[in-house]
Amino acid sequence: MTDLWLISVPLDKASLISVEKLKRTIAKKNLASCCRFSIPELKVGILDSLLSVSDDLSKLDTLTERSDSLSVFCSSVDLMSYVTKFQWDKAKYPTTLPLSSLADIINKAELRSRVLAYNSVKTSLQSFDHKTHGSLQTCSLNDIVRREDLVVSEYLTTLLVLVSRGSYLQWERTYESLSQFVVPRSSRKLLEDGEGGLFAVTLFKRAVCEFKANAQDSKFSVREYSFDVEEKRQQEKKHVILMCTSPPQGIFVRWLKVNFSEVFVAWIHLKALRVFVESVLRYGLPVNYQALLLQSDKKRSKKLREELSSLFMHLDPTATVSLDIPGICQQEYSSVICFHVNTNLLELS
């Protein structure tokens, strides 16, 4: 799996020499590929504003990266190409606006709202799949159990028991011994899935507690269920309404794809904005830096970070790098400004 790193170096003589040495080193050792990452000149503003924007961007970056919404229904090839050929979208994020305004656009209009909307629709889709294809432990039994499957009288009742596939033989041999009041040869398998089967067994009502306790000891699980004609009718009605009013699953998936792409585009602009802000804070004015994108195999990332720390130590001799710290290569741990682009988000589930 590929790792991506956004770094920023000042355009002084020593740093330019280090950049050239970095290119030669990573090429010789096959550590990474390197290309320019184009970021336009943005409005700087005052120092207090820069510090505030830097803090806000860091929080938003963390919120977006940790969101589970960035992990499904996408083409990792297309998104990787977008990062490596990144061009700032001036129509959506005008460079004439102050940095705080750009951060607000990314936050309010793009990332936060789309992440919330994305998660909402994704949850609905997962809920639909869960109800349709859920396991016997969680799915509704109204579509499985019929009235004739249950024996209910003044003295008798029917319990539904979940039995794992590997325990079928044990169940058949022992269920009658879980209580002396179990009706002999009353076990019937109603349905099964990949994990096990749902069995109905008839017994006297006064033995229910004893049966449940002994079943649990034998690793059989009794599912609570009571046949209710009205509830079944209402559920069927809701199901018809859902099928009539909800868009097909394919439309949901297409919606998720579009919104994932929009979130991803905004997120990469956020990364670019962070690089610009931190470059001004670290290297000062006038704005004079070069952003580079390093693309490396995850297995070689540790060695790459070591090379970066060594080559650019002159930028901050007091900086120390602890390779065991999560999120390493953020500027507070490195002599060079460096942001990790979490490519786990591009993995197809």
ABEGO torsion letter per residue (X at the ends): XBBBBBBBBBABAAAAAAAAAAAAAAAAAGABBBBBBBBBBBBAEBAAAAAAAAAAAAAAAAAAAABAABABGBBAAAAAAAAAABBBBAAABBAABBAAAAAAAAAAABAAAAAAAAAAAAAAAAAAAAAAABBAAABBAAAABBAAABBBBAABBBBBBBBBAAAAAAAAAAAAAABAABBBGABBBABBBAAEBBBBBBBBAAAAAAAAAAAAAAGBBBBBBBBBAAAAAAAAAAAAAAAAABBBAAAAAAAAAAAAAAAAAAAAAAAAAAAAAAAAAAAEOBBBBBBBBBBBBAAAAAAAAAAAAAAAAAABAABBBBAABBGBGBAAABABBBBBBBAAAABBX
